[in-house]
Amino acid sequence: MRIGILGGTFNPVHNGHLYIAQEARKKLSLNKVVFVPAHIPPHKKIKGNATAINRVRMLKLALKRRKGFSFSLYEIRKKGVSYSVDTLKYFRKKYGKHTKLFFIIGSDWAGGLKGWKKAQELARLAVFVIAPRPGFKRKKVVKTLRIARKDISSSEIRKRVKNGKAVKNLIPKSVAKYIYRKKIYL
């Protein structure tokens, strides 16, 4: 099996995340892509008023009826700071040594890999795949996903919601409805 792991705060999940996952699945011949929402990321603060439950529900809505996508509550249930090395060890154990894991990250995070907990061990657990992000240079890592760059960010979506601006075409319709119904980011 070939499994893609896409981690993040997903605050909120947006069409850029879905695009990266879809392209990775297709171009890397992945059986599936597992979205892993972080409970507490080590390198950034979760902004806005979305709880972990809100972020999981938005992710669940976004992935509904999308073939080849699933999500894991591993980091949410684990509580505390979410380190990628622990997550990859969990998936290595869950899927076994015969499954090839692909850890998908944006090029905005690739530059800071040296500062990640047990960074050298990460490369032994999974193939790193870098998805391009506008404004960030590609780094020399194991594999670069050759796809069009999408200029969508969760921080921009939060700002647009707060300022009453449209988020159409940036996030799935079901996620937008949830955000407004629950008054998240307002």
Order of alpha helices (4+ residues) and beta strands (2+ residues): beta-alpha-beta-alpha-beta-alpha-alpha-beta-alpha-alpha-beta-beta-alpha-alpha
